[in-house]
Amino acid sequence: MKLLRIANLALLVLYPVAWFAPLMRAGLLPLFGLSEISVMTGLQSLWASDIFLALVVTLFALFAPYLKTIGLALIHYDLLSPRVEKVLGFMGKLAMADIFLIALYITLTKGIGVGRIEVAWGLYLFTFCIIASLLISWKTQQFRENASIE
């Protein structure tokens, strides 16, 4: 359980790093330089153009995974009821939807062939954080089930 606590607390640091890290580099033509796009720069653009989509992405990319991580930390230290784990698991799935959308946009952009797009290290970090969070919550649930049986 101690390892789960440490890994979960590490996510509280890694998520903000992933939000500011470059997800991809994109450019219109191969001759020109590529612009780095992060979760935060993408959100800034969305807030200026489409407020509803900006709210949805903010919920999926920022609030859902971070609140889930905080909730798991509270459960690990017995400050929150384990009955909340199902809600936290759902929040983790919402965050996974965000990664699916990013991957879909990259695939569509590459398929059109008008511009150039390169995946950057931030996408891998963000994906790692989401998957690690899902695994931590799954292992936490298994640990609690085994502890209640004994």
Residue, then its C-alpha position, 0 to 999 in steps of 0.5 A: m500500500k505504501l508504494l501505491r501512496i507514493a505513486n499516487l502522490a507522484l502523480l500530483v506533481l506529474y500532472p501539472v508537468a504534463w499539462f505544460a509539456p508539449l503534446m505535439r508540434a504542428g505546422l501548416l507547411p513543411l518549410f516553416g517551423l513547428s509550433e508546440i502545442s500543450v494542454m494549456t496552450g490548447l485550452q487557451s486557444l479553445w477559451a478564445s474560440d469555443i467556450f463549451l469545448a474549452l469547458v469539456v476539455t478542462l473537465f477531462a484534461l485537468f479536473a477529472p484526473y487531478l480530483k481523482t488523484i486527490g481522492l485516491a490520496l485521501i482514501h490511501y490515508d483513510l480520510l475519505s470513504p472507500r465507497v467513493e472509489k467507483v466515482l473516482g474510477f469513472m473520473g479516470k475513464l473521463a480523463m482517458a477520453d481526452i487522450f483518445l481525442i488527442a490521438l484522433y486529432i493527430t491521426l486525422t491531421k496526418g491523414i489529411g496531409v496538408g500540414r505537418i505534425e509530430v508527437a512530443w514527449g508531453l503526450y507520452l507523459f500525459t498518457f502515462c499519468i492517466i494509465a498509472s492513475l487507472l492502475i493505482s486505483w485498480k490496485t487500491q481496490q484489489f488491496r482493499e478487497n483482499a484486506s476486507i476478506e482477511 
